[in-house]
């Protein structure tokens, strides 16, 4: 399966791959510094729909992660083997199939909207529908939820940032060796 590179300028979004930096739940980068975000063609089509829905509201999408090699899934699992937040790599998760994206909304200046917690914050406050985050964060999460679900994405109840295609497990796990530009060294 060929994945689609969703980097700008082909896609009007911001990309900050968290796993290419130490600012993630492992505390260290495990993606290449020059890693690119990839998605299954159907997911890329749905992402373009979400971009188009966000634009008239004055927002853009900022990608934290998209396709994730199984090797990367193992790094996350070894750092936090909690199935509430990290898919067991033995089964392959939606990211390993190229049909999931982790993202947030940014405003016209490029500033991230307040979502109540940061990306990869593995606490109950990261769950959708939380009322123990600010009203502004609740609103922002609902705007993101509305954009993504209207574009045909399924949300994951435990992470406000994670969206995947419906029936994600029906897609095959993809080996990064099949990519034109590997994500991990």
C-alpha positions as YAML, in Angstrom:
chain: A
units: angstrom
residues:
- id: 1
  name: UNK
  ca: [0.00, 0.00, 0.00]
- id: 2
  name: UNK
  ca: [1.35, 3.41, -0.96]
- id: 3
  name: UNK
  ca: [0.92, 6.08, 1.66]
- id: 4
  name: UNK
  ca: [0.45, 9.77, 0.87]
- id: 5
  name: UNK
  ca: [2.91, 12.38, 2.15]
- id: 6
  name: UNK
  ca: [0.68, 14.99, 3.80]
- id: 7
  name: UNK
  ca: [3.42, 17.60, 4.22]
- id: 8
  name: UNK
  ca: [2.87, 21.20, 3.15]
- id: 9
  name: UNK
  ca: [2.47, 22.70, 0.64]
- id: 10
  name: UNK
  ca: [0.43, 19.81, -0.76]
- id: 11
  name: UNK
  ca: [-1.68, 19.99, 2.41]
- id: 12
  name: UNK
  ca: [-2.49, 23.32, 4.04]
- id: 13
  name: UNK
  ca: [-1.56, 22.42, 7.60]
- id: 14
  name: UNK
  ca: [1.26, 22.74, 10.10]
- id: 15
  name: UNK
  ca: [3.43, 19.75, 10.91]
- id: 16
  name: UNK
  ca: [5.27, 19.23, 14.18]
- id: 17
  name: UNK
  ca: [6.07, 15.55, 14.54]
- id: 18
  name: UNK
  ca: [6.35, 15.13, 18.30]
- id: 19
  name: UNK
  ca: [8.28, 11.88, 18.07]
- id: 20
  name: UNK
  ca: [11.08, 13.61, 16.14]
- id: 21
  name: UNK
  ca: [11.61, 15.76, 19.26]
- id: 22
  name: UNK
  ca: [12.14, 15.01, 22.96]
- id: 23
  name: UNK
  ca: [8.77, 16.66, 23.70]
- id: 24
  name: UNK
  ca: [6.75, 13.44, 23.89]
- id: 25
  name: UNK
  ca: [5.86, 10.85, 26.50]
- id: 26
  name: UNK
  ca: [9.20, 9.01, 26.08]
- id: 27
  name: UNK
  ca: [11.25, 12.16, 26.67]
- id: 28
  name: UNK
  ca: [13.45, 11.47, 23.64]
- id: 29
  name: UNK
  ca: [13.13, 11.57, 19.86]
- id: 30
  name: UNK
  ca: [12.73, 8.26, 18.08]
- id: 31
  name: UNK
  ca: [11.69, 9.49, 14.62]
- id: 32
  name: UNK
  ca: [14.27, 10.86, 12.23]
- id: 33
  name: UNK
  ca: [14.66, 14.64, 12.44]
- id: 34
  name: UNK
  ca: [13.58, 14.84, 8.79]
- id: 35
  name: UNK
  ca: [10.58, 12.49, 9.20]
- id: 36
  name: UNK
  ca: [7.49, 13.23, 7.15]
- id: 37
  name: UNK
  ca: [3.83, 12.53, 7.95]
- id: 38
  name: UNK
  ca: [2.10, 9.88, 5.85]
- id: 39
  name: UNK
  ca: [-1.47, 8.62, 5.63]
- id: 40
  name: UNK
  ca: [-3.41, 5.98, 3.74]
- id: 41
  name: UNK
  ca: [-4.96, 7.61, 0.62]
- id: 42
  name: UNK
  ca: [-8.48, 7.39, 2.09]
- id: 43
  name: UNK
  ca: [-7.29, 9.03, 5.33]
- id: 44
  name: UNK
  ca: [-5.46, 11.71, 3.35]
- id: 45
  name: UNK
  ca: [-8.71, 12.45, 1.49]
- id: 46
  name: UNK
  ca: [-10.58, 12.78, 4.81]
- id: 47
  name: UNK
  ca: [-7.81, 15.01, 6.17]
- id: 48
  name: UNK
  ca: [-8.19, 17.33, 3.18]
- id: 49
  name: UNK
  ca: [-11.93, 17.54, 3.97]
- id: 50
  name: UNK
  ca: [-11.11, 18.48, 7.59]
- id: 51
  name: UNK
  ca: [-8.67, 21.16, 6.37]
- id: 52
  name: UNK
  ca: [-11.43, 22.61, 4.18]
- id: 53
  name: UNK
  ca: [-13.91, 22.61, 7.07]
- id: 54
  name: UNK
  ca: [-11.46, 24.32, 9.46]
- id: 55
  name: UNK
  ca: [-10.43, 27.10, 7.06]
- id: 56
  name: UNK
  ca: [-13.66, 29.18, 7.05]
- id: 57
  name: UNK
  ca: [-13.68, 29.04, 10.86]
- id: 58
  name: UNK
  ca: [-10.26, 30.69, 10.89]
- id: 59
  name: UNK
  ca: [-8.39, 27.56, 11.94]
- id: 60
  name: UNK
  ca: [-5.75, 25.26, 10.55]
- id: 61
  name: UNK
  ca: [-4.74, 21.78, 11.61]
- id: 62
  name: UNK
  ca: [-1.42, 20.99, 13.24]
- id: 63
  name: UNK
  ca: [-0.23, 17.39, 12.92]
- id: 64
  name: UNK
  ca: [1.62, 15.72, 15.80]
- id: 65
  name: UNK
  ca: [1.69, 12.22, 14.27]
- id: 66
  name: UNK
  ca: [0.19, 10.23, 11.42]
- id: 67
  name: UNK
  ca: [1.55, 6.90, 10.15]
- id: 68
  name: UNK
  ca: [3.71, 5.32, 12.85]
- id: 69
  name: UNK
  ca: [5.94, 2.32, 12.20]
- id: 70
  name: UNK
  ca: [5.41, -0.69, 14.47]
- id: 71
  name: UNK
  ca: [8.94, -0.08, 15.77]
- id: 72
  name: UNK
  ca: [7.75, 3.33, 16.99]
- id: 73
  name: UNK
  ca: [4.70, 1.71, 18.57]
- id: 74
  name: UNK
  ca: [7.06, -0.49, 20.58]
- id: 75
  name: UNK
  ca: [9.00, 2.57, 21.79]
- id: 76
  name: UNK
  ca: [5.75, 4.13, 23.06]
- id: 77
  name: UNK
  ca: [4.51, 0.85, 24.56]
- id: 78
  name: UNK
  ca: [7.81, 0.32, 26.41]
- id: 79
  name: UNK
  ca: [7.58, 3.87, 27.79]
- id: 80
  name: UNK
  ca: [3.90, 3.58, 28.78]
- id: 81
  name: UNK
  ca: [2.31, 0.11, 28.44]
- id: 82
  name: UNK
  ca: [-1.17, 1.47, 29.20]
- id: 83
  name: UNK
  ca: [-3.73, 0.34, 26.59]
- id: 84
  name: UNK
  ca: [-5.91, 3.31, 27.54]
- id: 85
  name: UNK
  ca: [-3.39, 5.54, 25.74]
- id: 86
  name: UNK
  ca: [-1.05, 3.31, 23.69]
- id: 87
  name: UNK
  ca: [-2.12, 0.50, 21.36]
- id: 88
  name: UNK
  ca: [-0.40, -2.82, 22.00]
- id: 89
  name: UNK
  ca: [2.15, -3.17, 19.20]
- id: 90
  name: UNK
  ca: [1.60, -6.94, 18.99]
- id: 91
  name: UNK
  ca: [-1.82, -6.20, 17.45]
- id: 92
  name: UNK
  ca: [-0.88, -3.18, 15.37]
- id: 93
  name: UNK
  ca: [-2.82, 0.00, 15.99]
- id: 94
  name: UNK
  ca: [-4.51, 2.49, 13.65]
- id: 95
  name: UNK
  ca: [-1.33, 4.58, 13.33]
- id: 96
  name: UNK
  ca: [0.59, 1.50, 12.13]
- id: 97
  name: UNK
  ca: [-1.97, 1.17, 9.33]
- id: 98
  name: UNK
  ca: [-1.73, 4.81, 8.22]
- id: 99
  name: UNK
  ca: [-5.36, 5.50, 9.10]
- id: 100
  name: UNK
  ca: [-4.94, 7.60, 12.27]
- id: 101
  name: UNK
  ca: [-3.80, 11.12, 12.92]
- id: 102
  name: UNK
  ca: [-2.93, 13.04, 16.09]
- id: 103
  name: UNK
  ca: [-3.60, 16.74, 15.72]
- id: 104
  name: UNK
  ca: [-4.85, 19.99, 17.16]
- id: 105
  name: UNK
  ca: [-6.21, 23.30, 15.93]
- id: 106
  name: UNK
  ca: [-4.14, 26.44, 15.46]
- id: 107
  name: UNK
  ca: [-5.34, 29.98, 14.95]
- id: 108
  name: UNK
  ca: [-4.37, 32.45, 12.21]
- id: 109
  name: UNK
  ca: [-1.12, 33.29, 14.03]
- id: 110
  name: UNK
  ca: [-0.13, 29.62, 14.32]
- id: 111
  name: UNK
  ca: [-0.83, 29.41, 18.05]
- id: 112
  name: UNK
  ca: [-2.34, 26.17, 19.31]
- id: 113
  name: UNK
  ca: [-5.81, 26.46, 20.80]
- id: 114
  name: UNK
  ca: [-6.15, 25.57, 24.47]
- id: 115
  name: UNK
  ca: [-7.29, 21.97, 24.70]
- id: 116
  name: UNK
  ca: [-6.94, 21.63, 28.47]
- id: 117
  name: UNK
  ca: [-3.98, 19.23, 28.29]
- id: 118
  name: UNK
  ca: [-1.02, 18.83, 26.03]
- id: 119
  name: UNK
  ca: [-0.63, 16.21, 23.36]
- id: 120
  name: UNK
  ca: [0.38, 12.82, 24.79]
- id: 121
  name: UNK
  ca: [-0.79, 13.73, 28.29]
- id: 122
  name: UNK
  ca: [-1.80, 10.30, 29.54]
- id: 123
  name: UNK
  ca: [-4.33, 11.34, 32.19]
- id: 124
  name: UNK
  ca: [-8.12, 11.22, 32.42]
- id: 125
  name: UNK
  ca: [-8.22, 14.98, 31.63]
- id: 126
  name: UNK
  ca: [-7.24, 14.05, 28.06]
- id: 127
  name: UNK
  ca: [-10.50, 12.16, 27.54]
- id: 128
  name: UNK
  ca: [-13.24, 13.70, 25.41]
- id: 129
  name: UNK
  ca: [-16.19, 15.19, 27.27]
- id: 130
  name: UNK
  ca: [-14.24, 16.26, 30.34]
- id: 131
  name: UNK
  ca: [-15.77, 19.08, 32.35]
- id: 132
  name: UNK
  ca: [-12.73, 19.47, 34.60]
- id: 133
  name: UNK
  ca: [-10.88, 21.45, 31.91]
- id: 134
  name: UNK
  ca: [-11.68, 25.10, 31.19]
- id: 135
  name: UNK
  ca: [-14.82, 26.04, 29.27]
- id: 136
  name: UNK
  ca: [-12.57, 27.39, 26.50]
- id: 137
  name: UNK
  ca: [-10.75, 24.05, 26.25]
- id: 138
  name: UNK
  ca: [-14.08, 22.20, 26.17]
- id: 139
  name: UNK
  ca: [-15.27, 24.45, 23.33]
- id: 140
  name: UNK
  ca: [-12.04, 23.99, 21.39]
- id: 141
  name: UNK
  ca: [-12.19, 20.22, 21.76]
- id: 142
  name: UNK
  ca: [-15.77, 20.26, 20.50]
- id: 143
  name: UNK
  ca: [-14.82, 22.39, 17.49]
- id: 144
  name: UNK
  ca: [-12.04, 19.91, 16.63]
- id: 145
  name: UNK
  ca: [-14.43, 17.00, 17.20]
- id: 146
  name: UNK
  ca: [-17.04, 18.60, 14.93]
- id: 147
  name: UNK
  ca: [-14.54, 19.28, 12.14]
- id: 148
  name: UNK
  ca: [-13.05, 15.81, 12.25]
- id: 149
  name: UNK
  ca: [-16.30, 13.86, 12.54]
- id: 150
  name: UNK
  ca: [-17.92, 15.95, 9.79]
- id: 151
  name: UNK
  ca: [-14.93, 15.00, 7.61]
- id: 152
  name: UNK
  ca: [-15.56, 11.31, 8.26]
- id: 153
  name: UNK
  ca: [-13.20, 10.53, 11.11]
- id: 154
  name: UNK
  ca: [-13.94, 8.47, 14.22]
- id: 155
  name: UNK
  ca: [-12.75, 9.88, 17.52]
- id: 156
  name: UNK
  ca: [-10.96, 7.93, 20.24]
- id: 157
  name: UNK
  ca: [-12.67, 8.66, 23.56]
- id: 158
  name: UNK
  ca: [-9.48, 8.69, 25.66]
- id: 159
  name: UNK
  ca: [-7.48, 11.21, 23.61]
- id: 160
  name: UNK
  ca: [-8.85, 14.54, 22.39]
- id: 161
  name: UNK
  ca: [-6.08, 14.65, 19.73]
- id: 162
  name: UNK
  ca: [-6.55, 11.19, 18.16]
- id: 163
  name: UNK
  ca: [-8.80, 10.49, 15.17]
- id: 164
  name: UNK
  ca: [-8.93, 7.43, 12.95]
- id: 165
  name: UNK
  ca: [-10.89, 6.05, 10.04]
- id: 166
  name: UNK
  ca: [-13.89, 3.90, 10.89]
- id: 167
  name: UNK
  ca: [-13.06, 0.19, 10.82]
- id: 168
  name: UNK
  ca: [-9.36, 1.05, 11.22]
- id: 169
  name: UNK
  ca: [-8.45, -2.55, 12.00]
- id: 170
  name: UNK
  ca: [-9.67, -3.60, 8.53]
- id: 171
  name: UNK
  ca: [-6.61, -1.92, 7.00]
- id: 172
  name: UNK
  ca: [-3.27, -3.75, 6.86]
- id: 173
  name: UNK
  ca: [-0.28, -2.86, 9.04]
- id: 174
  name: UNK
  ca: [2.29, -1.09, 6.86]
- id: 175
  name: UNK
  ca: [6.03, -1.61, 7.03]
- id: 176
  name: UNK
  ca: [8.02, 1.62, 6.84]
- id: 177
  name: UNK
  ca: [10.43, 0.04, 4.37]
- id: 178
  name: UNK
  ca: [7.68, 0.57, 1.80]
- id: 179
  name: UNK
  ca: [7.86, 4.37, 2.25]
- id: 180
  name: UNK
  ca: [9.90, 6.62, -0.03]
- id: 181
  name: UNK
  ca: [11.31, 8.39, 3.05]
- id: 182
  name: UNK
  ca: [11.50, 6.28, 6.29]
- id: 183
  name: UNK
  ca: [10.11, 7.75, 9.50]
- id: 184
  name: UNK
  ca: [12.60, 5.98, 11.78]
- id: 185
  name: UNK
  ca: [16.29, 5.31, 11.18]
...
